[in-house]
Amino acid sequence: ACEDPDVSAASRGDWTCVCAPPASGIEVAHQATCVLDECTAVCTACANAGAGNVCAKAGQLCVDANTDARATGDWRCECPAPTSGAAALRPAECSLDECERNAACGDQTCHDADPSPASTNDWTCTCVLPLVGTEVGGAAV
């Protein structure tokens, strides 16, 4: 909504435009650019009210890449480092690929048997043929 606080002929260019909640933005003598970060907005009328809380309750980060007030329903939850994963409009399924974090295998083949964050130290290094050998949690010898 735009308002002119002083409508006298002597007062010009002092009108302001303010975005309607839950969007935010204000401009003087211009149309306001309205921003709506669905991760931080408190909006009981929004279909995705509390997007930030949905992610936070899962221990994840909420990201709204497009904060244009006309772009809604585009937020996502992202897993915190060192885990990886993202999901639109819901908590993500996080994974922890220990092979990506450990360079201990060198030119050997690394395999993480269970990439769930709760399962650690179960990665193995396997020699590349014609060599043979496997080691859990380190380079094969």
Buried (B, 14 or more C-beta within 10 A) or exposed (E): EEEEEEEEEEEEEEBBBBBEEBBBBEBEEEEBBBBBBBBEBEBEEBEBBBBBEBBBEBEBBBBBEEBEBEEBEBBBBBBEEEBBBBBEBBBBBBBBBBBBEBEBBEEBBBBBEEBEBEBEEBBBBBBEEEEEEEBEEEBBE
